[in-house]
Amino acid sequence: MKNINPLLDRGITLSCYVLFMFLIETLTKGRSIGKMITGTRVIMIDGTKPTTKNYFIRNIIRMLPFIYQLSFLGENGFHDNWSNTRVVNLKIMRLKYRPKAI
């Protein structure tokens, strides 16, 4: 492992990271470890639950050079725009969509 090509090493590491994030978001229905800590979740722009394909697209975009790193420049990251997903705060969503008492 000492003599591995640095570019190959980065490719393997990035692929493992993307696969890990994809599996975590898919198995937890849109909540990575960071999202569990911050109380957020991934949803589709229309409010429905993302499909496995949406999670895959969202995470494969992380492999594009510079795109993911610069995604903070917009309101939503490139991985959100290209996969038609959004990250929402669960507390705010619950308050906003809670049925009003009569």
N, CA, C and O atoms as a Tinker XYZ file with bonds, in Angstrom:
   408  protein
     1  N      0.817000   -1.190000    0.000000    73     2
     2  CA     0.000000    0.000000    0.000000    64     1     3
     3  C      0.864000    1.258000    0.000000    63     2     4     5
     4  O      0.405000    2.330000   -0.394000    81     3
     5  N      2.113000    1.126000    0.442000    73     3     6
     6  CA     2.991000    2.284000    0.493000    64     5     7
     7  C      3.259000    2.849000   -0.896000    63     6     8     9
     8  O      3.376000    4.064000   -1.064000    81     7
     9  N      3.356000    1.985000   -1.878000    73     7    10
    10  CA     3.763000    2.397000   -3.222000    64     9    11
    11  C      2.581000    2.647000   -4.154000    63    10    12    13
    12  O      2.761000    2.678000   -5.372000    81    11
    13  N      1.391000    2.824000   -3.620000    73    11    14
    14  CA     0.220000    3.041000   -4.468000    64    13    15
    15  C      0.280000    4.442000   -5.094000    63    14    16    17
    16  O      0.728000    5.401000   -4.466000    81    15
    17  N     -0.172000    4.529000   -6.315000    73    15    18
    18  CA    -0.228000    5.809000   -7.021000    64    17    19
    19  C     -1.143000    6.762000   -6.251000    63    18    20    21
    20  O     -2.264000    6.380000   -5.915000    81    19
    21  N     -0.701000    7.997000   -5.959000    73    19    22
    22  CA    -1.520000    8.946000   -5.187000    64    21    23
    23  C     -2.876000    9.238000   -5.842000    63    22    24    25
    24  O     -3.877000    9.417000   -5.148000    81    23
    25  N     -2.905000    9.285000   -7.167000    73    23    26
    26  CA    -4.165000    9.541000   -7.867000    64    25    27
    27  C     -5.124000    8.362000   -7.701000    63    26    28    29
    28  O     -6.322000    8.557000   -7.498000    81    27
    29  N     -4.603000    7.159000   -7.787000    73    27    30
    30  CA    -5.415000    5.967000   -7.577000    64    29    31
    31  C     -5.909000    5.910000   -6.130000    63    30    32    33
    32  O     -7.056000    5.547000   -5.868000    81    31
    33  N     -5.034000    6.272000   -5.201000    73    31    34
    34  CA    -5.405000    6.311000   -3.786000    64    33    35
    35  C     -6.567000    7.277000   -3.560000    63    34    36    37
    36  O     -7.522000    6.940000   -2.861000    81    35
    37  N     -6.498000    8.457000   -4.136000    73    35    38
    38  CA    -7.581000    9.440000   -3.998000    64    37    39
    39  C     -8.875000    8.938000   -4.640000    63    38    40    41
    40  O     -9.962000    9.142000   -4.100000    81    39
    41  N     -8.750000    8.288000   -5.782000    73    39    42
    42  CA    -9.933000    7.743000   -6.453000    64    41    43
    43  C    -10.624000    6.665000   -5.638000    63    42    44    45
    44  O    -11.852000    6.633000   -5.550000    81    43
    45  N     -9.842000    5.789000   -5.047000    73    43    46
    46  CA   -10.398000    4.719000   -4.210000    64    45    47
    47  C    -11.040000    5.315000   -2.959000    63    46    48    49
    48  O    -12.145000    4.928000   -2.579000    81    47
    49  N    -10.348000    6.250000   -2.324000    73    47    50
    50  CA   -10.867000    6.880000   -1.113000    64    49    51
    51  C    -12.166000    7.625000   -1.396000    63    50    52    53
    52  O    -13.127000    7.499000   -0.637000    81    51
    53  N    -12.207000    8.391000   -2.469000    73    51    54
    54  CA   -13.408000    9.145000   -2.837000    64    53    55
    55  C    -14.562000    8.206000   -3.168000    63    54    56    57
    56  O    -15.704000    8.458000   -2.781000    81    55
    57  N    -14.268000    7.134000   -3.875000    73    55    58
    58  CA   -15.308000    6.159000   -4.212000    64    57    59
    59  C    -15.886000    5.511000   -2.954000    63    58    60    61
    60  O    -17.097000    5.315000   -2.855000    81    59
    61  N    -15.029000    5.182000   -2.003000    73    59    62
    62  CA   -15.495000    4.592000   -0.738000    64    61    63
    63  C    -16.349000    5.584000    0.039000    63    62    64    65
    64  O    -17.365000    5.206000    0.621000    81    63
    65  N    -15.942000    6.856000    0.053000    73    63    66
    66  CA   -16.703000    7.899000    0.744000    64    65    67
    67  C    -18.086000    8.064000    0.121000    63    66    68    69
    68  O    -19.088000    8.120000    0.834000    81    67
    69  N    -18.142000    8.143000   -1.204000    73    67    70
    70  CA   -19.426000    8.303000   -1.900000    64    69    71
    71  C    -20.316000    7.095000   -1.653000    63    70    72    73
    72  O    -21.512000    7.253000   -1.407000    81    71
    73  N    -19.757000    5.893000   -1.714000    73    71    74
    74  CA   -20.535000    4.683000   -1.455000    64    73    75
    75  C    -21.054000    4.670000   -0.016000    63    74    76    77
    76  O    -22.212000    4.327000    0.221000    81    75
    77  N    -20.213000    5.039000    0.935000    73    75    78
    78  CA   -20.615000    5.099000    2.332000    64    77    79
    79  C    -21.753000    6.096000    2.538000    63    78    80    81
    80  O    -22.750000    5.769000    3.181000    81    79
    81  N    -21.613000    7.308000    1.997000    73    79    82
    82  CA   -22.650000    8.331000    2.152000    64    81    83
    83  C    -23.949000    7.901000    1.485000    63    82    84    85
    84  O    -25.030000    8.127000    2.029000    81    83
    85  N    -23.852000    7.285000    0.316000    73    83    86
    86  CA   -25.034000    6.788000   -0.392000    64    85    87
    87  C    -25.760000    5.746000    0.457000    63    86    88    89
    88  O    -26.978000    5.815000    0.620000    81    87
    89  N    -25.015000    4.786000    0.993000    73    87    90
    90  CA   -25.634000    3.744000    1.806000    64    89    91
    91  C    -26.261000    4.309000    3.076000    63    90    92    93
    92  O    -27.374000    3.927000    3.436000    81    91
    93  N    -25.564000    5.207000    3.755000    73    91    94
    94  CA   -26.095000    5.805000    4.980000    64    93    95
    95  C    -27.384000    6.568000    4.680000    63    94    96    97
    96  O    -28.387000    6.379000    5.368000    81    95
    97  N    -27.368000    7.441000    3.644000    73    95    98
    98  CA   -28.570000    8.221000    3.326000    64    97    99
    99  C    -29.716000    7.332000    2.871000    63    98   100   101
   100  O    -30.872000    7.609000    3.188000    81    99
   101  N    -29.418000    6.282000    2.141000    73    99   102
   102  CA   -30.467000    5.382000    1.667000    64   101   103
   103  C    -31.069000    4.589000    2.820000    63   102   104   105
   104  O    -32.291000    4.500000    2.935000    81   103
   105  N    -30.234000    4.016000    3.669000    73   103   106
   106  CA   -30.719000    3.187000    4.773000    64   105   107
   107  C    -31.439000    3.990000    5.855000    63   106   108   109
   108  O    -32.341000    3.471000    6.513000    81   107
   109  N    -31.051000    5.242000    6.042000    73   107   110
   110  CA   -31.681000    6.073000    7.071000    64   109   111
   111  C    -32.723000    7.022000    6.495000    63   110   112   113
   112  O    -33.201000    7.920000    7.188000    81   111
   113  N    -33.070000    6.826000    5.237000    73   111   114
   114  CA   -34.096000    7.630000    4.556000    64   113   115
   115  C    -33.784000    9.128000    4.578000    63   114   116   117
   116  O    -34.624000    9.951000    4.943000    81   115
   117  N    -32.558000    9.456000    4.180000    73   115   118
   118  CA   -32.183000   10.862000    4.002000    64   117   119
   119  C    -31.467000   11.510000    5.151000    63   118   120   121
   120  O    -31.381000   12.737000    5.208000    81   119
   121  N    -30.949000   10.725000    6.070000    73   119   122
   122  CA   -30.270000   11.314000    7.220000    64   121   123
   123  C    -28.873000   10.718000    7.377000    63   122   124   125
   124  O    -28.722000    9.565000    7.780000    81   123
   125  N    -27.866000   11.506000    7.058000    73   123   126
   126  CA   -26.498000   11.072000    7.325000    64   125   127
   127  C    -26.209000   11.327000    8.806000    63   126   128   129
   128  O    -27.067000   11.847000    9.519000    81   127
   129  N    -25.039000   10.974000    9.264000    73   127   130
   130  CA   -24.682000   11.186000   10.664000    64   129   131
   131  C    -24.727000   12.681000   10.992000    63   130   132   133
   132  O    -25.227000   13.073000   12.047000    81   131
   133  N    -24.209000   13.505000   10.094000    73   131   134
   134  CA   -24.254000   14.955000   10.295000    64   133   135
   135  C    -25.673000   15.496000   10.325000    63   134   136   137
   136  O    -25.981000   16.405000   11.097000    81   135
   137  N    -26.531000   14.943000    9.491000    73   135   138
   138  CA   -27.925000   15.383000    9.473000    64   137   139
   139  C    -28.659000   14.952000   10.740000    63   138   140   141
   140  O    -29.560000   15.654000   11.199000    81   139
   141  N    -28.287000   13.818000   11.304000    73   139   142
   142  CA   -28.887000   13.393000   12.578000    64   141   143
   143  C    -28.501000   14.369000   13.690000    63   142   144   145
   144  O    -29.325000   14.709000   14.539000    81   143
   145  N    -27.258000   14.809000   13.678000    73   143   146
   146  CA   -26.772000   15.740000   14.697000    64   145   147
   147  C    -27.445000   17.106000   14.545000    63   146   148   149
   148  O    -27.831000   17.719000   15.541000    81   147
   149  N    -27.586000   17.585000   13.309000    73   147   150
   150  CA   -28.156000   18.917000   13.075000    64   149   151
   151  C    -29.671000   18.915000   12.973000    63   150   152   153
   152  O    -30.275000   19.983000   12.872000    81   151
   153  N    -30.303000   17.750000   12.996000    73   151   154
   154  CA   -31.763000   17.686000   12.942000    64   153   155
   155  C    -32.321000   17.996000   11.569000    63   154   156   157
   156  O    -33.378000   18.616000   11.447000    81   155
   157  N    -31.612000   17.564000   10.528000    73   155   158
   158  CA   -32.059000   17.828000    9.158000    64   157   159
   159  C    -32.278000   16.527000    8.411000    63   158   160   161
   160  O    -31.897000   15.457000    8.884000    81   159
   161  N    -32.891000   16.626000    7.248000    73   159   162
   162  CA   -33.182000   15.458000    6.416000    64   161   163
   163  C    -33.240000   15.910000    4.956000    63   162   164   165
   164  O    -33.535000   17.068000    4.661000    81   163
   165  N    -32.951000   14.966000    4.047000    73   163   166
   166  CA   -33.054000   15.210000    2.606000    64   165   167
   167  C    -34.467000   14.860000    2.160000    63   166   168   169
   168  O    -34.981000   13.787000    2.479000    81   167
   169  N    -35.096000   15.779000    1.416000    73   167   170
   170  CA   -36.392000   15.516000    0.805000    64   169   171
   171  C    -36.351000   15.994000   -0.641000    63   170   172   173
   172  O    -35.439000   16.723000   -1.032000    81   171
   173  N    -37.331000   15.586000   -1.429000    73   171   174
   174  CA   -37.459000   16.077000   -2.802000    64   173   175
   175  C    -38.005000   17.506000   -2.750000    63   174   176   177
   176  O    -38.570000   17.920000   -1.738000    81   175
   177  N    -37.836000   18.252000   -3.838000    73   175   178
   178  CA   -38.307000   19.637000   -3.833000    64   177   179
   179  C    -39.822000   19.733000   -3.685000    63   178   180   181
   180  O    -40.334000   20.774000   -3.274000    81   179
   181  N    -40.544000   18.665000   -4.012000    73   179   182
   182  CA   -41.996000   18.678000   -3.844000    64   181   183
   183  C    -42.418000   18.133000   -2.477000    63   182   184   185
   184  O    -43.614000   17.988000   -2.223000    81   183
   185  N    -41.466000   17.829000   -1.597000    73   183   186
   186  CA   -41.756000   17.379000   -0.246000    64   185   187
   187  C    -41.858000   15.876000   -0.074000    63   186   188   189
   188  O    -42.039000   15.404000    1.048000    81   187
   189  N    -41.746000   15.103000   -1.157000    73   187   190
   190  CA   -41.836000   13.653000   -1.055000    64   189   191
   191  C    -40.480000   13.063000   -0.666000    63   190   192   193
   192  O    -39.466000   13.760000   -0.647000    81   191
   193  N    -40.485000   11.771000   -0.356000    73   191   194
   194  CA   -39.242000   11.082000   -0.005000    64   193   195
   195  C    -38.449000   10.777000   -1.271000    63   194   196   197
   196  O    -39.021000   10.348000   -2.273000    81   195
   197  N    -37.132000   10.995000   -1.233000    73   195   198
   198  CA   -36.287000   10.670000   -2.390000    64   197   199
   199  C    -36.240000    9.163000   -2.643000    63   198   200   201
   200  O    -36.424000    8.356000   -1.732000    81   199
   201  N    -35.989000    8.810000   -3.893000    73   199   202
   202  CA   -35.806000    7.413000   -4.270000    64   201   203
   203  C    -34.326000    7.058000   -4.140000    63   202   204   205
   204  O    -33.484000    7.929000   -3.921000    81   203
   205  N    -34.031000    5.798000   -4.276000    73   203   206
   206  CA   -32.637000    5.349000   -4.248000    64   205   207
   207  C    -31.848000    6.034000   -5.361000    63   206   208   209
   208  O    -30.683000    6.387000   -5.177000    81   207
   209  N    -32.486000    6.219000   -6.514000    73   207   210
   210  CA   -31.829000    6.900000   -7.644000    64   209   211
   211  C    -31.456000    8.335000   -7.264000    63   210   212   213
   212  O    -30.366000    8.798000   -7.600000    81   211
   213  N    -32.349000    9.041000   -6.570000    73   211   214
   214  CA   -32.058000   10.413000   -6.150000    64   213   215
   215  C    -30.885000   10.452000   -5.181000    63   214   216   217
   216  O    -30.021000   11.323000   -5.287000    81   215
   217  N    -30.848000    9.513000   -4.237000    73   215   218
   218  CA   -29.715000    9.450000   -3.307000    64   217   219
   219  C    -28.416000    9.158000   -4.063000    63   218   220   221
   220  O    -27.368000    9.722000   -3.751000    81   219
   221  N    -28.495000    8.275000   -5.055000    73   219   222
   222  CA   -27.300000    7.939000   -5.835000    64   221   223
   223  C    -26.798000    9.162000   -6.601000    63   222   224   225
   224  O    -25.607000    9.472000   -6.560000    81   223
   225  N    -27.696000    9.857000   -7.297000    73   223   226
   226  CA   -27.303000   11.062000   -8.051000    64   225   227
   227  C    -26.709000   12.091000   -7.103000    63   226   228   229
   228  O    -25.663000   12.673000   -7.389000    81   227
   229  N    -27.365000   12.315000   -5.989000    73   227   230
   230  CA   -26.927000   13.298000   -5.008000    64   229   231
   231  C    -25.506000   13.007000   -4.523000    63   230   232   233
   232  O    -24.712000   13.928000   -4.328000    81   231
   233  N    -25.191000   11.741000   -4.333000    73   231   234
   234  CA   -23.872000   11.392000   -3.803000    64   233   235
   235  C    -22.813000   11.214000   -4.877000    63   234   236   237
   236  O    -21.633000   11.442000   -4.610000    81   235
   237  N    -23.195000   10.817000   -6.076000    73   235   238
   238  CA   -22.190000   10.658000   -7.137000    64   237   239
   239  C    -21.636000   12.022000   -7.558000    63   238   240   241
   240  O    -20.503000   12.111000   -8.032000    81   239
   241  N    -22.428000   13.079000   -7.388000    73   239   242
   242  CA   -21.977000   14.432000   -7.732000    64   241   243
   243  C    -20.805000   14.853000   -6.851000    63   242   244   245
   244  O    -20.013000   15.712000   -7.236000    81   243
   245  N    -20.697000   14.259000   -5.689000    73   243   246
   246  CA   -19.568000   14.562000   -4.801000    64   245   247
   247  C    -18.224000   14.217000   -5.440000    63   246   248   249
   248  O    -17.191000   14.731000   -5.012000    81   247
   249  N    -18.223000   13.362000   -6.451000    73   247   250
   250  CA   -16.977000   12.946000   -7.101000    64   249   251
   251  C    -16.497000   13.946000   -8.151000    63   250   252   253
   252  O    -15.342000   13.878000   -8.572000    81   251
   253  N    -17.351000   14.868000   -8.582000    73   251   254
   254  CA   -16.951000   15.825000   -9.610000    64   253   255
   255  C    -15.963000   16.832000   -9.033000    63   254   256   257
   256  O    -16.249000   17.468000   -8.018000    81   255
   257  N    -14.798000   16.984000   -9.671000    73   255   258
   258  CA   -13.783000   17.892000   -9.139000    64   257   259
   259  C    -14.302000   19.326000   -9.053000    63   258   260   261
   260  O    -14.894000   19.829000  -10.008000    81   259
   261  N    -14.084000   19.979000   -7.925000    73   259   262
   262  CA   -14.401000   21.379000   -7.649000    64   261   263
   263  C    -15.897000   21.682000   -7.544000    63   262   264   265
   264  O    -16.263000   22.673000   -6.912000    81   263
   265  N    -16.765000   20.878000   -8.129000    73   263   266
   266  CA   -18.200000   21.163000   -8.096000    64   265   267
   267  C    -18.708000   21.108000   -6.659000    63   266   268   269
   268  O    -19.335000   22.056000   -6.186000    81   267
   269  N    -18.445000   20.013000   -5.968000    73   267   270
   270  CA   -18.940000   19.866000   -4.609000    64   269   271
   271  C    -18.303000   20.897000   -3.675000    63   270   272   273
   272  O    -18.973000   21.427000   -2.789000    81   271
   273  N    -17.031000   21.179000   -3.867000    73   271   274
   274  CA   -16.335000   22.125000   -3.006000    64   273   275
   275  C    -16.869000   23.544000   -3.183000    63   274   276   277
   276  O    -16.830000   24.333000   -2.238000    81   275
   277  N    -17.363000   23.885000   -4.366000    73   275   278
   278  CA   -17.878000   25.229000   -4.626000    64   277   279
   279  C    -19.394000   25.315000   -4.483000    63   278   280   281
   280  O    -19.981000   26.364000   -4.750000    81   279
   281  N    -20.025000   24.239000   -4.069000    73   279   282
   282  CA   -21.485000   24.225000   -4.033000    64   281   283
   283  C    -22.064000   25.157000   -2.971000    63   282   284   285
   284  O    -23.260000   25.446000   -2.996000    81   283
   285  N    -21.245000   25.628000   -2.048000    73   283   286
   286  CA   -21.732000   26.533000   -1.019000    64   285   287
   287  C    -22.035000   27.921000   -1.566000    63   286   288   289
   288  O    -22.641000   28.731000   -0.865000    81   287
   289  N    -21.633000   28.219000   -2.798000    73   287   290
   290  CA   -21.830000   29.545000   -3.356000    64   289   291
   291  C    -23.301000   29.859000   -3.644000    63   290   292   293
   292  O    -23.683000   31.029000   -3.651000    81   291
   293  N    -24.118000   28.857000   -3.878000    73   291   294
   294  CA   -25.533000   29.081000   -4.150000    64   293   295
   295  C    -26.379000   28.850000   -2.918000    63   294   296   297
   296  O    -25.875000   28.472000   -1.860000    81   295
   297  N    -27.686000   29.085000   -3.068000    73   295   298
   298  CA   -28.606000   28.843000   -1.959000    64   297   299
   299  C    -28.659000   27.363000   -1.614000    63   298   300   301
   300  O    -28.650000   26.989000   -0.441000    81   299
   301  N    -28.715000   26.524000   -2.642000    73   299   302
   302  CA   -28.678000   25.072000   -2.468000    64   301   303
   303  C    -27.455000   24.548000   -3.199000    63   302   304   305
   304  O    -27.053000   25.099000   -4.225000    81   303
   305  N    -26.865000   23.487000   -2.673000    73   303   306
   306  CA   -25.684000   22.921000   -3.311000    64   305   307
   307  C    -25.988000   22.333000   -4.676000    63   306   308   309
   308  O    -27.139000   22.017000   -4.979000    81   307
   309  N    -24.960000   22.185000   -5.498000    73   307   310
   310  CA   -25.145000   21.588000   -6.823000    64   309   311
   311  C    -25.731000   20.188000   -6.718000    63   310   312   313
   312  O    -26.559000   19.793000   -7.539000    81   311
   313  N    -25.298000   19.435000   -5.701000    73   311   314
   314  CA   -25.817000   18.081000   -5.557000    64   313   315
   315  C    -27.309000   18.104000   -5.235000    63   314   316   317
   316  O    -28.018000   17.150000   -5.553000    81   315
   317  N    -27.794000   19.168000   -4.616000    73   315   318
   318  CA   -29.234000   19.294000   -4.372000    64   317   319
   319  C    -29.974000   19.724000   -5.637000    63   318   320   321
   320  O    -31.023000   19.169000   -5.964000    81   319
   321  N    -29.438000   20.692000   -6.334000    73   319   322
   322  CA   -30.102000   21.164000   -7.558000    64   321   323
   323  C    -30.176000   20.077000   -8.618000    63   322   324   325
   324  O    -31.218000   19.898000   -9.249000    81   323
   325  N    -29.087000   19.353000   -8.823000    73   323   326
   326  CA   -29.049000   18.350000   -9.890000    64   325   327
   327  C    -29.846000   17.090000   -9.552000    63   326   328   329
   328  O    -30.238000   16.348000  -10.453000    81   327
   329  N    -30.088000   16.843000   -8.268000    73   327   330
   330  CA   -30.872000   15.666000   -7.886000    64   329   331
   331  C    -32.299000   16.034000   -7.468000    63   330   332   333
   332  O    -33.065000   15.174000   -7.034000    81   331
   333  N    -32.646000   17.313000   -7.602000    73   331   334
   334  CA   -33.982000   17.815000   -7.228000    64   333   335
   335  C    -34.327000   17.524000   -5.772000    63   334   336   337
   336  O    -35.462000   17.174000   -5.449000    81   335
   337  N    -33.339000   17.674000   -4.902000    73   335   338
   338  CA   -33.543000   17.448000   -3.474000    64   337   339
   339  C    -33.226000   18.722000   -2.699000    63   338   340   341
   340  O    -32.621000   19.654000   -3.229000    81   339
   341  N    -33.640000   18.745000   -1.454000    73   339   342
   342  CA   -33.327000   19.837000   -0.541000    64   341   343
   343  C    -33.052000   19.242000    0.829000    63   342   344   345
   344  O    -33.530000   18.154000    1.149000    81   343
   345  N    -32.287000   19.953000    1.629000    73   343   346
   346  CA   -32.067000   19.569000    3.013000    64   345   347
   347  C    -32.935000   20.499000    3.858000    63   346   348   349
   348  O    -32.836000   21.722000    3.750000    81   347
   349  N    -33.787000   19.909000    4.701000    73   347   350
   350  CA   -34.705000   20.706000    5.512000    64   349   351
   351  C    -34.471000   20.434000    6.992000    63   350   352   353
   352  O    -34.045000   19.348000    7.382000    81   351
   353  N    -34.757000   21.441000    7.800000    73   351   354
   354  CA   -34.684000   21.319000    9.248000    64   353   355
   355  C    -35.981000   20.682000    9.721000    63   354   356   357
   356  O    -37.062000   21.213000    9.463000    81   355
   357  N    -35.889000   19.557000   10.405000    73   355   358
   358  CA   -37.078000   18.815000   10.823000    64   357   359
   359  C    -37.920000   19.567000   11.847000    63   358   360   361
   360  O    -39.146000   19.474000   11.804000    81   359
   361  N    -37.305000   20.308000   12.766000    73   359   362
   362  CA   -38.071000   21.069000   13.757000    64   361   363
   363  C    -38.917000   22.144000   13.090000    63   362   364   365
   364  O    -40.082000   22.331000   13.438000    81   363
   365  N    -38.331000   22.841000   12.139000    73   363   366
   366  CA   -39.070000   23.894000   11.439000    64   365   367
   367  C    -40.194000   23.286000   10.606000    63   366   368   369
   368  O    -41.298000   23.828000   10.563000    81   367
   369  N    -39.918000   22.169000    9.948000    73   367   370
   370  CA   -40.965000   21.513000    9.157000    64   369   371
   371  C    -42.121000   21.056000   10.031000    63   370   372   373
   372  O    -43.282000   21.222000    9.657000    81   371
   373  N    -41.823000   20.489000   11.177000    73   371   374
   374  CA   -42.892000   20.019000   12.075000    64   373   375
   375  C    -43.741000   21.180000   12.564000    63   374   376   377
   376  O    -44.963000   21.061000   12.646000    81   375
   377  N    -43.106000   22.305000   12.890000    73   375   378
   378  CA   -43.860000   23.476000   13.344000    64   377   379
   379  C    -44.691000   24.084000   12.223000    63   378   380   381
   380  O    -45.828000   24.508000   12.433000    81   379
   381  N    -44.112000   24.120000   11.039000    73   379   382
   382  CA   -44.792000   24.742000    9.898000    64   381   383
   383  C    -45.994000   23.941000    9.443000    63   382   384   385
   384  O    -47.019000   24.517000    9.076000    81   383
   385  N    -45.886000   22.625000    9.461000    73   383   386
   386  CA   -46.950000   21.773000    8.933000    64   385   387
   387  C    -47.771000   21.067000   10.005000    63   386   388   389
   388  O    -48.532000   20.148000    9.699000    81   387
   389  N    -47.624000   21.488000   11.257000    73   387   390
   390  CA   -48.406000   20.901000   12.333000    64   389   391
   391  C    -49.846000   21.412000   12.232000    63   390   392   393
   392  O    -50.069000   22.605000   12.027000    81   391
   393  N    -50.802000   20.525000   12.372000    73   391   394
   394  CA   -52.193000   20.978000   12.312000    64   393   395
   395  C    -52.485000   21.965000   13.431000    63   394   396   397
   396  O    -52.074000   21.758000   14.573000    81   395
   397  N    -53.190000   23.031000   13.107000    73   395   398
   398  CA   -53.507000   24.066000   14.091000    64   397   399
   399  C    -54.647000   23.619000   14.985000    63   398   400   401
   400  O    -55.613000   23.007000   14.531000    81   399
   401  N    -54.517000   23.933000   16.259000    73   399   402
   402  CA   -55.573000   23.582000   17.219000    64   401   403
   403  C    -56.775000   24.488000   16.996000    63   402   404   405
   404  O    -56.634000   25.666000   16.670000    81   403
   405  N    -57.946000   23.921000   17.176000    73   403   406
   406  CA   -59.186000   24.701000   16.962000    64   405   407
   407  C    -59.627000   25.336000   18.255000    63   406   408
   408  O    -60.643000   26.030000   18.287000    81   407
